[in-house]
Amino acid sequence: MDITQVLAYMVALAIAAAIPGPGITALVARSVNSGASTGFVMLFGLILGDLTYLSFAVFGLALLASSFSLLFVLVKWGALCYLCYLAYCFWTAEHQSLDSQAEPKKKDYMSAAVSGYTITLGNPKTIAFYMALLPVVIDLELVNITTWAFVLVPSTMLVLLLVGAVFILAAMAVRQALSSKKAQTLLHRGAATTMLGAAASMISREV
């Protein structure tokens, strides 16, 4: 596979990832509320979701999806329901004093990772990128297991880690500015609205 294709893929992915969507919005909100460590754990879940869709596109798992259509429908609706649940949690979240927060627990990290992964599975922007834009940027017929494992996966992880880290560090930089009740309410309700928007987009694709 030509190096120019890989670079084009990385640039396109970076641009797509940097455009605020459900994943970035939730990542910023989680980082502000729970700190950078929890934010990076959530970023791991987001990246894992991207790698799932990357694998779908590369190995033609869309064909597998047609063979097990009921299973994939259940997964998609499960992700949709979880997006709605996250929207409810963000909308009803109470003001937290950032100075008196306890250290995140193991269950907090697990929740962050699962949230990141599920948000990506239900993110229409991610689905559109890997299922529609990726084949335009890269000739998937040239991709084999080696190229996937040693080129595309590391490239995807690097780009998403860098983009996500920028948003996490930016969130931490303005964290004190978001310590007021009004600022946190706006942040949480903005995140809730973004989650519901993603869920509504998924529903519109199904009907």
C-alpha positions as CSV (number, residue, x, y, z in Angstrom):
1,M,0.0,0.0,0.0
2,D,1.3,3.4,-1.0
3,I,2.6,5.7,1.8
4,T,0.6,8.5,0.3
5,Q,-2.6,6.5,1.0
6,V,-1.6,6.0,4.6
7,L,-0.9,9.7,5.1
8,A,-4.1,10.7,3.4
9,Y,-6.0,8.3,5.7
10,M,-4.3,9.8,8.8
11,V,-5.0,13.4,7.7
12,A,-8.7,12.5,7.0
13,L,-9.0,10.7,10.3
14,A,-7.5,13.6,12.2
15,I,-9.9,16.0,10.7
16,A,-12.9,13.8,11.3
17,A,-11.8,13.1,14.9
18,A,-11.2,16.8,15.6
19,I,-14.8,17.8,14.5
20,P,-16.7,17.9,17.8
21,G,-19.2,15.0,18.0
22,P,-20.6,12.7,20.7
23,G,-17.2,11.2,21.5
24,I,-15.3,14.4,21.9
25,T,-18.1,16.1,23.8
26,A,-18.3,13.2,26.3
27,L,-14.5,13.1,26.5
28,V,-14.3,16.7,27.5
29,A,-17.2,16.5,30.0
30,R,-15.7,13.3,31.6
31,S,-12.2,14.9,31.8
32,V,-13.6,18.1,33.5
33,N,-15.7,16.1,36.0
34,S,-13.3,13.2,36.8
35,G,-9.8,14.3,35.8
36,A,-7.3,13.5,33.0
37,S,-6.7,9.9,34.0
38,T,-10.4,9.0,33.6
39,G,-10.5,11.0,30.3
40,F,-7.6,8.9,28.9
41,V,-9.4,5.7,29.9
42,M,-12.5,6.9,28.1
43,L,-10.3,7.8,25.1
44,F,-9.0,4.2,25.1
45,G,-12.7,3.0,24.8
46,L,-13.3,5.5,21.9
47,I,-10.2,4.3,20.1
48,L,-11.2,0.6,20.6
49,G,-14.6,1.5,18.9
50,D,-12.8,3.0,16.0
51,L,-10.6,0.0,15.6
52,T,-13.8,-2.2,15.6
53,Y,-15.2,-0.2,12.6
54,L,-11.8,-0.2,10.9
55,S,-11.8,-4.0,11.1
56,F,-15.3,-4.1,9.8
57,A,-14.3,-2.1,6.7
58,V,-11.0,-3.8,6.0
59,F,-12.2,-7.4,6.4
60,G,-15.5,-6.9,4.8
61,L,-17.4,-7.7,7.9
62,A,-20.4,-5.9,6.5
63,L,-21.0,-9.2,4.6
64,L,-20.9,-11.0,8.0
65,A,-23.3,-8.4,9.3
66,S,-25.8,-9.4,6.6
67,S,-25.5,-13.0,7.7
68,F,-26.1,-12.2,11.3
69,S,-28.3,-9.2,10.8
70,L,-30.4,-9.8,14.0
71,L,-27.3,-9.7,16.2
72,F,-25.9,-6.6,14.6
73,V,-29.4,-4.9,14.9
74,L,-29.4,-5.8,18.6
75,V,-25.9,-4.3,19.1
76,K,-26.9,-1.1,17.3
77,W,-30.1,-0.7,19.3
78,G,-28.2,-1.5,22.5
79,A,-25.7,1.3,21.7
80,L,-28.6,3.6,20.9
81,C,-30.3,2.9,24.3
82,Y,-26.9,3.5,26.1
83,L,-26.5,6.8,24.3
84,C,-30.0,7.8,25.6
85,Y,-29.0,6.7,29.1
86,L,-25.8,8.7,28.9
87,A,-27.8,11.7,27.8
88,Y,-30.1,11.3,30.8
89,C,-27.0,11.0,33.1
90,F,-25.5,14.2,31.7
91,W,-28.7,16.1,31.8
92,T,-29.5,15.3,35.4
93,A,-25.8,15.5,36.6
94,E,-25.5,17.7,39.7
95,H,-22.9,20.4,40.2
96,Q,-19.6,19.0,41.6
97,S,-16.9,20.9,43.4
98,L,-13.7,20.2,41.4
99,D,-11.5,20.8,44.5
100,S,-13.1,18.2,46.6
101,Q,-13.3,15.3,44.2
102,A,-12.2,11.8,45.3
103,E,-9.8,9.8,43.4
104,P,-11.5,7.7,40.6
105,K,-12.2,4.1,41.5
106,K,-11.8,1.0,39.4
107,K,-15.5,1.0,38.5
108,D,-15.2,4.7,37.4
109,Y,-12.4,3.7,34.9
110,M,-14.5,0.7,33.7
111,S,-17.5,2.9,33.2
112,A,-15.4,5.4,31.3
113,A,-14.0,2.8,29.0
114,V,-17.4,1.2,28.3
115,S,-18.9,4.6,27.7
116,G,-16.2,5.5,25.2
117,Y,-16.6,2.2,23.3
118,T,-20.4,2.4,23.2
119,I,-20.4,6.0,22.1
120,T,-18.2,5.2,19.2
121,L,-20.4,2.2,18.2
122,G,-23.4,4.5,18.1
123,N,-21.6,7.5,16.5
124,P,-23.0,8.1,13.0
125,K,-19.9,10.2,12.1
126,T,-17.6,7.2,12.9
127,I,-19.8,4.8,10.9
128,A,-19.9,7.1,7.9
129,F,-16.1,7.6,8.0
130,Y,-15.1,4.0,8.0
131,M,-17.9,2.6,5.8
132,A,-18.0,5.5,3.2
133,L,-14.9,7.7,3.3
134,L,-12.2,5.1,4.1
135,P,-12.7,3.2,0.8
136,V,-12.3,6.5,-1.0
137,V,-9.0,7.3,0.7
138,I,-7.5,3.7,0.7
139,D,-7.8,0.9,-1.8
140,L,-9.0,-1.8,0.6
141,E,-8.1,-4.5,-2.0
142,L,-4.5,-3.7,-1.2
143,V,-4.9,-4.2,2.6
144,N,-4.0,-7.6,4.1
145,I,-3.7,-8.8,7.7
146,T,-0.1,-7.5,7.9
147,T,-1.0,-4.0,6.6
148,W,-4.0,-3.9,9.0
149,A,-2.0,-4.9,12.0
150,F,1.3,-3.0,11.5
151,V,0.2,0.0,9.5
152,L,-3.5,0.9,9.9
153,V,-4.1,0.0,13.5
154,P,-1.0,1.8,14.8
155,S,-1.8,4.8,12.6
156,T,-5.3,4.9,13.8
157,M,-4.3,4.7,17.5
158,L,-1.6,7.4,17.1
159,V,-3.9,9.9,15.4
160,L,-6.8,9.4,17.8
161,L,-4.5,9.4,20.8
162,L,-3.0,12.7,19.7
163,V,-6.3,14.4,18.9
164,G,-8.0,13.1,22.0
165,A,-5.0,14.2,24.2
166,V,-5.3,17.7,22.8
167,F,-9.0,17.9,23.9
168,I,-8.3,16.3,27.3
169,L,-5.4,18.7,28.1
170,A,-7.5,21.6,26.8
171,A,-10.3,20.5,29.1
172,M,-7.9,20.4,32.1
173,A,-6.6,23.8,31.2
174,V,-10.0,25.4,31.4
175,R,-11.2,23.1,34.2
176,Q,-11.3,25.8,36.8
177,A,-13.3,28.1,34.5
178,L,-15.9,25.3,34.3
179,S,-16.2,24.9,38.1
180,S,-19.2,27.1,38.5
181,K,-22.7,25.6,38.6
182,K,-23.8,27.5,35.5
183,A,-20.8,26.4,33.4
184,Q,-21.2,22.7,34.4
185,T,-24.9,22.8,33.7
186,L,-24.2,24.1,30.2
187,L,-21.4,21.5,29.6
188,H,-23.6,18.6,30.8
189,R,-26.7,19.6,28.9
190,G,-24.6,20.3,25.8
191,A,-23.2,16.7,26.1
192,A,-26.7,15.3,26.7
193,T,-28.0,17.1,23.6
194,T,-25.1,15.7,21.5
195,M,-25.9,12.2,22.7
196,L,-29.5,12.5,21.9
197,G,-28.6,13.9,18.5
198,A,-26.5,10.9,17.8
199,A,-29.3,8.6,18.9
200,A,-31.8,10.4,16.7
201,S,-29.5,10.1,13.7
202,M,-29.2,6.3,14.3
203,I,-33.0,6.0,14.5
204,S,-33.5,8.0,11.3
205,R,-31.1,5.5,9.5
206,E,-33.2,2.6,10.7
207,V,-36.6,3.9,9.6
